[in-house]
Amino acid sequence: MILYYSDTFELPLPAGHRFPMSKYRLLRDRVVASEMAQNCQLHLAPAASDQELMLAHCPTYVERVQCGELSDLEIRRIGFPWSEKMVERSRRSSGASIAAALTAIDSCISVNMAGGTHHASTHAGGGYCVFNDACVAVRSLQKRDLIERALILDLDVHQGNGSAEICFGDPTIFTCSLHCDKNYPFLKARSDLDIGLPEGVGDEEYLKVLDSALQSIERDFEPQFVFYLAGADPYLGDRLGKMRLTKHGLALRDQRVFDWCHAKSLPVAIAMAGGYAPNVEDVVDIHFQTISLAYNHFLRATKKSCSVEGQGW
């Protein structure tokens, strides 16, 4: 299985900043030390080009990010201080998702060990998101005529408002977001399927809702590809989550997604998305768990051939 990393492009943050930038390096260390490492390839993320970013973002926004011309308000909404390193890391994170999507087409599944920047919209960033890697990746596959229809399955605890805004009115991309309703962003966009859950939701209720959501997608859409945002922030200990899923519940969540993709013979690219538990090792545990289950899915899926036409593996 091929995984893409961008933790070497760490952006400088002020002391006390609550974004857990170290989780990406710690996650790669965990993968390298694991038993599955001998059957995995870790590739440095390529940088997304301006042309690729403009598949999801307006040219003016891409240029203003690159040149450091965002206003103070725009920078505050993103939550990261502007720097050339911030721009480079954002390009690499999107490039990793493009590469993971392309790899998944050939080998059924691939992982961006960062990404999930679903709050970035056509004209603006927000919520620690500069460019929307999921939308950029899906549109890149479409631009290459590798797929026609894709599902963006967003299981981060926060609504994927940027993805919803970018893809609104596009019948070729189905956006589904399961999120805590009373949480950021407080002004929601409209996904194709939005399920806002109450605070305090636990494993059992969440998994029932996820099962129902997958059934609903089957009725309404026929994807050829899945981009999966596997957020760690529904975890019960997350500072920004407001849900109460256990690590075991999150494992069951991931397994349901992979089983669904396997049953429908769908290639899937994965991004890590959010995770803000006070102990960063909890976040790493959850992300590593997702990658481990993805690896098991890879072993199962590649026993057959992968096809974007849904003919079976």
C-alpha positions as CSV (number, residue, x, y, z in Angstrom):
1,M,0.0,0.0,0.0
2,I,1.3,3.5,-0.9
3,L,1.0,6.3,1.6
4,Y,1.9,10.0,1.1
5,Y,3.4,12.2,3.8
6,S,4.1,15.9,4.0
7,D,5.2,16.3,7.6
8,T,8.7,17.4,6.5
9,F,7.0,20.7,5.4
10,E,6.1,21.8,8.9
11,L,4.7,25.3,9.0
12,P,5.9,27.6,11.9
13,L,3.3,28.2,14.6
14,P,3.5,30.4,17.6
15,A,4.0,28.9,21.0
16,G,0.7,27.6,22.5
17,H,-1.1,27.2,19.1
18,R,-3.7,24.5,19.5
19,F,-3.2,22.8,16.1
20,P,-1.3,19.5,16.8
21,M,1.2,19.8,13.9
22,S,3.4,17.1,15.5
23,K,0.8,14.4,14.9
24,Y,1.8,14.0,11.3
25,R,5.5,13.2,12.1
26,L,4.4,11.0,15.0
27,L,2.0,9.1,12.7
28,R,4.7,8.5,10.1
29,D,7.0,7.2,12.8
30,R,4.3,4.9,14.0
31,V,3.7,3.5,10.5
32,V,7.5,3.0,9.9
33,A,7.8,1.1,13.2
34,S,4.8,-1.1,12.5
35,E,4.7,-4.7,11.1
36,M,2.9,-3.5,8.0
37,A,5.8,-1.2,7.1
38,Q,7.5,-3.9,5.0
39,N,4.5,-4.0,2.7
40,C,4.0,-0.2,2.5
41,Q,5.7,2.5,0.5
42,L,5.9,5.9,1.9
43,H,6.3,8.7,-0.7
44,L,7.0,12.3,-0.1
45,A,4.0,14.4,-1.2
46,P,4.3,16.3,-4.5
47,A,3.2,19.9,-4.6
48,A,-0.1,20.7,-6.2
49,S,0.3,23.1,-9.1
50,D,-1.7,26.3,-9.6
51,Q,-3.7,24.6,-12.3
52,E,-4.6,21.8,-10.1
53,L,-5.6,24.1,-7.2
54,M,-7.7,26.1,-9.6
55,L,-9.9,23.1,-10.3
56,A,-11.5,23.8,-6.9
57,H,-10.5,27.4,-6.1
58,C,-10.7,30.7,-8.0
59,P,-7.4,31.9,-9.6
60,T,-7.5,35.2,-7.6
61,Y,-7.6,33.3,-4.3
62,V,-4.7,30.9,-5.3
63,E,-2.6,33.9,-6.4
64,R,-3.3,35.9,-3.2
65,V,-2.4,32.9,-1.0
66,Q,0.8,32.4,-3.0
67,C,1.8,36.1,-2.8
68,G,0.9,36.7,0.8
69,E,-1.9,39.1,0.0
70,L,-4.6,37.8,2.2
71,S,-6.2,40.2,4.6
72,D,-5.7,40.0,8.4
73,L,-9.3,38.8,8.7
74,E,-8.7,36.1,6.1
75,I,-5.6,34.9,7.9
76,R,-7.5,34.8,11.3
77,R,-10.2,32.7,9.7
78,I,-7.7,30.2,8.4
79,G,-6.0,30.1,11.8
80,F,-2.4,29.9,10.6
81,P,0.0,32.8,10.2
82,W,0.9,33.4,6.6
83,S,4.4,32.3,5.5
84,E,6.0,30.7,2.5
85,K,6.2,27.5,4.5
86,M,2.5,27.6,5.1
87,V,1.9,27.9,1.4
88,E,4.3,25.1,0.6
89,R,2.8,22.8,3.1
90,S,-0.7,23.5,1.9
91,R,0.3,22.7,-1.7
92,R,2.0,19.5,-0.5
93,S,-1.1,18.4,1.5
94,S,-3.3,18.8,-1.6
95,G,-0.7,17.2,-3.8
96,A,-0.6,14.2,-1.5
97,S,-4.4,13.8,-1.9
98,I,-4.1,14.0,-5.7
99,A,-1.3,11.4,-5.6
100,A,-3.4,9.2,-3.3
101,A,-6.4,9.4,-5.5
102,L,-4.4,8.5,-8.6
103,T,-2.8,5.6,-6.7
104,A,-6.2,4.3,-5.5
105,I,-7.4,4.1,-9.1
106,D,-4.6,1.6,-9.8
107,S,-4.4,-0.2,-6.5
108,C,-7.8,0.2,-4.9
109,I,-6.8,2.3,-1.8
110,S,-4.2,4.8,-0.8
111,V,-3.6,7.2,2.0
112,N,-2.7,10.9,2.5
113,M,-1.2,10.9,6.0
114,A,-2.5,14.6,6.3
115,G,-5.2,16.4,4.4
116,G,-8.9,16.6,5.0
117,T,-8.9,20.4,4.6
118,H,-12.6,20.6,4.1
119,H,-13.3,24.1,5.3
120,A,-11.5,25.8,2.4
121,S,-14.1,27.1,-0.1
122,T,-13.8,28.5,-3.6
123,H,-12.7,31.9,-2.6
124,A,-11.4,31.5,1.0
125,G,-9.8,29.4,3.6
126,G,-11.0,28.7,7.1
127,G,-10.6,26.4,10.1
128,Y,-6.9,25.5,9.6
129,C,-7.7,24.8,5.9
130,V,-6.1,26.8,3.0
131,F,-6.9,24.6,0.0
132,N,-9.5,21.9,-0.2
133,D,-7.5,18.8,-1.0
134,A,-10.5,16.5,-1.4
135,C,-12.2,18.6,-4.1
136,V,-8.9,19.2,-5.8
137,A,-8.1,15.5,-5.9
138,V,-11.5,14.5,-7.2
139,R,-11.5,17.2,-9.8
140,S,-8.0,16.1,-10.8
141,L,-9.3,12.6,-11.5
142,Q,-12.2,14.0,-13.5
143,K,-9.8,16.3,-15.5
144,R,-7.8,13.2,-16.5
145,D,-11.0,11.4,-17.5
146,L,-10.3,8.6,-15.0
147,I,-13.7,8.9,-13.4
148,E,-17.0,10.7,-14.0
149,R,-18.6,10.5,-10.6
150,A,-17.2,10.6,-7.0
151,L,-18.3,10.6,-3.5
152,I,-16.7,12.8,-0.8
153,L,-17.6,11.0,2.4
154,D,-16.8,13.4,5.3
155,L,-16.7,11.8,8.8
156,D,-14.9,14.6,10.5
157,V,-16.8,16.0,13.5
158,H,-17.1,19.3,11.7
159,Q,-19.3,19.9,8.7
160,G,-17.4,20.0,5.4
161,N,-18.7,23.4,4.5
162,G,-16.0,24.2,2.0
163,S,-16.5,20.9,0.1
164,A,-20.2,21.5,0.0
165,E,-19.8,25.1,-1.3
166,I,-17.3,24.1,-4.0
167,C,-19.4,21.1,-5.2
168,F,-22.8,22.7,-4.9
169,G,-24.8,22.1,-8.1
170,D,-22.3,19.7,-9.5
171,P,-24.2,16.4,-10.2
172,T,-20.9,14.5,-10.6
173,I,-19.7,14.9,-7.0
174,F,-21.9,13.8,-4.1
175,T,-20.9,15.4,-0.8
176,C,-22.0,13.6,2.4
177,S,-21.2,15.0,5.9
178,L,-21.9,13.5,9.3
179,H,-21.0,16.0,11.9
180,C,-21.9,17.6,15.2
181,D,-24.6,20.1,14.5
182,K,-23.8,22.6,17.2
183,N,-20.1,23.0,16.3
184,Y,-17.9,24.8,13.9
185,P,-18.8,26.1,11.3
186,F,-21.8,27.7,12.9
187,L,-23.1,28.8,9.5
188,K,-23.4,25.5,7.5
189,A,-23.2,25.1,3.8
190,R,-25.5,22.6,1.9
191,S,-24.1,19.2,1.2
192,D,-25.9,16.6,-0.9
193,L,-26.5,14.7,2.3
194,D,-26.0,16.5,5.6
195,I,-26.6,14.7,8.9
196,G,-26.1,17.0,11.9
197,L,-25.9,15.0,15.1
198,P,-26.5,16.2,18.6
199,E,-23.7,16.7,21.2
200,G,-22.7,13.6,23.1
201,V,-23.4,11.0,20.4
202,G,-21.7,7.7,21.2
203,D,-20.7,4.7,19.2
204,E,-24.0,2.9,18.8
205,E,-26.1,5.8,17.7
206,Y,-23.4,7.1,15.4
207,L,-22.9,3.8,13.6
208,K,-26.6,3.4,13.0
209,V,-26.7,6.8,11.4
210,L,-23.7,6.0,9.3
211,D,-25.3,2.8,8.1
212,S,-28.4,4.7,7.1
213,A,-26.3,7.4,5.3
214,L,-24.5,4.8,3.2
215,Q,-27.9,3.2,2.3
216,S,-29.2,6.6,1.3
217,I,-26.2,7.2,-0.9
218,E,-26.7,3.9,-2.6
219,R,-30.3,5.0,-3.5
220,D,-29.3,8.4,-4.8
221,F,-25.9,8.2,-6.4
222,E,-23.6,5.7,-8.1
223,P,-20.0,6.8,-7.4
224,Q,-17.0,5.4,-9.2
225,F,-14.6,6.7,-6.6
226,V,-14.7,7.6,-2.9
227,F,-12.6,10.2,-1.1
228,Y,-12.9,9.5,2.6
229,L,-12.2,12.0,5.4
230,A,-11.5,9.9,8.4
231,G,-11.5,12.6,11.2
232,A,-10.2,11.6,14.6
233,D,-12.2,14.4,16.2
234,P,-15.5,12.5,17.0
235,Y,-13.4,10.9,19.7
236,L,-14.8,11.3,23.2
237,G,-11.6,13.1,24.5
238,D,-11.4,15.6,21.7
239,R,-11.2,19.3,22.7
240,L,-13.2,20.5,19.7
241,G,-15.4,17.5,18.9
242,K,-18.4,17.4,21.3
243,M,-19.1,13.7,20.4
244,R,-18.3,10.7,22.5
245,L,-17.0,7.9,20.1
246,T,-14.5,5.5,21.6
247,K,-11.4,4.4,19.7
248,H,-13.2,1.1,19.1
249,G,-16.2,2.9,17.8
250,L,-14.0,4.8,15.4
251,A,-12.5,1.6,14.2
252,L,-16.0,0.2,13.5
253,R,-16.7,3.4,11.6
254,D,-13.7,2.9,9.4
255,Q,-14.4,-0.7,8.8
256,R,-18.0,0.0,7.8
257,V,-16.7,2.5,5.2
258,F,-14.1,0.0,3.8
259,D,-16.6,-2.9,3.8
260,W,-19.0,-0.7,1.8
261,C,-16.3,0.3,-0.7
262,H,-15.2,-3.3,-1.0
263,A,-18.8,-4.5,-1.6
264,K,-19.2,-1.9,-4.4
265,S,-15.7,-2.3,-5.8
266,L,-14.9,1.3,-5.3
267,P,-11.4,2.7,-5.2
268,V,-10.9,4.9,-2.1
269,A,-8.4,7.6,-1.1
270,I,-8.2,8.5,2.6
271,A,-7.2,11.7,4.3
272,M,-6.7,12.1,8.1
273,A,-8.7,15.3,8.7
274,G,-9.1,16.7,12.2
275,G,-8.1,15.5,15.7
276,Y,-7.5,17.7,18.7
277,A,-7.4,15.4,21.8
278,P,-5.3,16.9,24.6
279,N,-2.9,14.0,24.4
280,V,-1.6,14.0,20.8
281,E,-0.9,10.3,21.2
282,D,-4.6,9.6,21.2
283,V,-5.0,11.4,17.9
284,V,-2.1,9.3,16.5
285,D,-3.6,6.1,17.8
286,I,-6.9,6.9,15.9
287,H,-5.2,7.9,12.7
288,F,-2.9,4.8,12.9
289,Q,-5.9,2.6,13.5
290,T,-7.5,4.0,10.3
291,I,-4.3,3.3,8.3
292,S,-4.1,-0.3,9.7
293,L,-7.6,-1.0,8.7
294,A,-6.9,0.5,5.3
295,Y,-4.0,-1.8,5.0
296,N,-6.2,-4.8,5.8
297,H,-8.6,-3.6,3.1
298,F,-5.7,-3.3,0.7
299,L,-4.7,-6.9,1.3
300,R,-8.3,-8.1,0.8
301,A,-9.0,-5.8,-2.2
302,T,-5.9,-6.5,-4.2
303,K,-6.6,-10.2,-4.3
304,K,-8.9,-9.2,-7.1
305,S,-8.6,-6.5,-9.8
306,C,-9.6,-2.9,-9.1
307,S,-12.0,-1.2,-11.5
308,V,-13.5,2.2,-11.5
309,E,-16.4,0.7,-13.5
310,G,-17.5,-1.2,-10.5
311,Q,-17.0,-4.7,-12.1
312,G,-15.5,-6.2,-8.9
313,W,-12.1,-7.0,-7.5
